[in-house]
Amino acid sequence: MIAHAQPLKAPSKLLMALEFRALPELGGFFASLPLLAASAPRGDGHPVIVLPGLATSDRSTVALRSFLKSKGYSVFGWELGRNYGPLPGIERRMVDNVRRIHEDAGRKVTLIGWSLGGIYARQLAKTLPESVRQVITLGSPFNGDPRSTNAWRLYEFTSGHKVDNREAHMGGSLADAPPVPATAIYSRTDGICAWQTCKEIPSPTTDNIEVAASHCGLGHHPAVVYAVAEKLAQPEGEWAKFDRSGWKSMVYPDPDR
């Protein structure tokens, strides 16, 4: 776990109110589709599973999944209805889905998770490292105080689990990096989760990509979609950190600044 100088608080009421940006960001996604289609690299067809955030379903990830399908990937939702947390049987069913898709494709799976879905993705990679190629998280608070979000009460209500007991699930400690390459995409203007809790500890197999987006828009913000496509297109076994040279330096700030 990253040690922070002061206890982190949940994002302010102002940032929470600014989450309305998610709708304009969705409009920006559709407006930028021609540019994204032309600039984002095509993939190698390997399987990708996209896991939704708390209290949402596969409907929330349609935009991202549709774009990735257009780039040649075999894309799946989590296929478990609305995400109310680790209810009885959910973790086992997620594990079964990853194993099945891996075995059917004969290729390792990339896991992309939005918010709580990203926590699942990292824990699945720790549980099934032989089945997972890489992990990409979108605003997932896996580091630090679990109450440094504006959603922890909702999590406790829907899941029946206390946030203090969140380590008692598959994969062990949430803060530990998975044994596969892991990329964390986050926003300093996230109105739901303290952005500091959404970053990977720097290492040769972890990467952090900052974008200017709302929490609720991370699954379809054009800068996020492009970064995800860049990461997915890296050849298996040749994972590298995100390249911010050229025009990308104007869109993606240095996460170490």
N, C-alpha and C positions, 0 to 999 in steps of 0.2 A: 504494500500500500504506500502511496506517495504521502510523505509527511508535509503538511501545509503549516506555514508559520502561524496562522490563526485559524480557528474553526470556521469552516466555510458555511455560509448561509445560502438558502435557496435564492434564486433570482428575484429581483425586486418586483413590486407590483407593476411598475412601469414596463419592465421587460415582459412580464406576463401579459399585460394588455397589448403589447406589440406583437403578440403571437397571431393577431389577425393578418399579418403579412403573409401567412401561408397561402391564402387564396390568390393574392397577386403573384406570389412565387409560382403557383401552379399555372397561372396565365403566362408567366415568363417562360416556363418550361415549354408550353405549346408554341409560343412565338419563336423560341430558339431551336425548335426541332430541326429545321433545315440545316442550321449551322452545326448543331450537335451531330446530325447524321453525316455531314461532310467531314467533320474534324475528328470525331471520336474513332478510335481504331476498331476494326472488326475483331471478333474473338475466334477461338479455336473450337467452339462448340461444346466445351465441357459443361457439366451440370452446375447450376447455381440455384440455391434456395434463399428466398428472401423472407425474413421473419418480421412480423409487424410489431408495433409498440403496444403498450398497455391500453386495454379497453378498445383496441381497434382490430380489424380483421384483414384478410387478404385484399379487400377492396381498397385499403389505404395504400397499397403498394402496386396497384395496377399500372400507373404511369411508368415507374421504374422498371417493372418486369416486362412491360410491352417494349420499352426501348431496348432492353438487353436482348430480348428475343429477336428484334430487328437486326441486332449485331451478331446474330448467329449462335447465341448460347441456348442451351436447353434449360429453361427457367421454370422454377416451381415456386408456388406459395407455400406457406406452412401447412395449410389444409386442415387446420384444427379449429376453425370457427373464430370466435372473438377471443382475444388474448386477455384473460382475466388473471394471469399469473400462473404459478406452478400448482394448479389444482391436481388432485389425485389422478395419476395416470398420464398427465401431460408430458412429463419428462421422458417416460418410457416410450410414448408414442413419437416424440421428436427423435429420439435415438433410433427407433425402428425406421422412421422415414429416411433419415440420413443413410443408414445401412442399406436400405432397399434401393435408393436412388444410386448409391455408389456401386452396388452389385449389378444393377440393371445396366448402367452405363459402362461399367468396367473402367471408370475414371474417377479420380478424386473430385470432391464437391467443394465449391466455394460457398461459404455461408456469409450472407449479408444480413445484418440485423439493425433495426431501427429502435432506439431507446431500449426498452426492456428486451426487445427481440435481439439486440446486440449482446446483451448479457447472456441470453440463451446461446447465441452463436459461439461466444468464447468458451462457455462451459461445455458445449457439445464437442468443440475441437479438443478440449482437454480429455473428454471421455472417449472420443473416437479419432485419435490423431491419424490412424491409418486410413481413414475415410475422407479426411478434410485437407484440401489444398491450401486454403488461406481463409482468413476471417476479415471482414470489413464491418466496422460498427459506425452507426450514425447517431451521434448524441446519446451514447449509452453511458450511464453513470456507474462505472464499475470500480472507481477509485474513491476513497474518502468516506465521509459521513453519509450514510444512506438517507439522512433527513435533509440533505442539502439539495433537495428537489421540491418542486411544488406538487408532486404526484405521490408522495410516499403514503399519505393517508388513503388515497384512492387504491393504491396497491394493497394496503392492509385490508381494506374493506372488501375488495373483489376476490382476493386470493385466500383470505383467512390466515395469512402468515404475517408475523411481525417482521419489520425490516431488520431488526437486530438479529434475527435468525436466518438471514439470507445466505449465510455460508453453509447451512445444513442442506445443501442440494447437490445435484450431480456436479462433478468436476472440481470440488474443493473451493479454495479461496477465490473470490471474485477478482481480486486485484492482481493475482498472479497471471502473467502472460501465458497464452496457450503455447503449446509446443510446435506451432506452425506459424508462418508469417501473419502478422496482425496489423491492420491499419485502422486508426481511429480518426473519423471525420467529425469535427465539432465546430461550434460557433460561440464566440464570446458574447453574442447577444441572444443566446438561448434563454427563453423565458420560462422553461420548465426545469432544466437541470443546470446546476453550477458547472460551467464549462471546464473548470479545472479537474473535475471528477471524471471527465469523458476522454482523458488523454492517456495514451500508453506510456509506460516508463521507457525512455529511450534505450534501444538495444539494436544489434545488427539485424534483427528480424521483426522490429516494430517500427511503425511510422505514424506520424500525426499530421493531418491535413486540416488547416483552418479555413473556414468559409464564412461569409457574412450572410447568415440565414436565420430564420426562426426555427425553433425546435420542430414545430408541426409542419414545416416546409422542407425539412432535410431530405425526405424521401423523393422529392421531385425538383428541388432547386437545380437549375442548370449547371452550376459549378460543381455540385455534388455528383450529378449524373455523369459529367465528363470525367471527374476524378475516379469514380467507380469503374467506368469503362477503361480508363488507362490502366488501372490495377488489374482488372480481369484479363486484359490482353497480354500481360507479361507471360512468356513461355513458362510452363511448369518446370520448376527447379531453377529458374532464373529470376526470382523475385528481387526487386530493387526498390529503394525508396523513391518517392514521387519527385519528378523532375520539375523544378520551379523556374527554369531558365526561360528567357525570352518573354513573350507576352504573358505567360502564366505567373510571372512575378507580380503582375499588376492585379491578379485575381486571387492568388493564394499567398497570403502573408507567411513569413517565416514563423513557424510555431514556437521557436526558441527566443523570439524577440521579447 
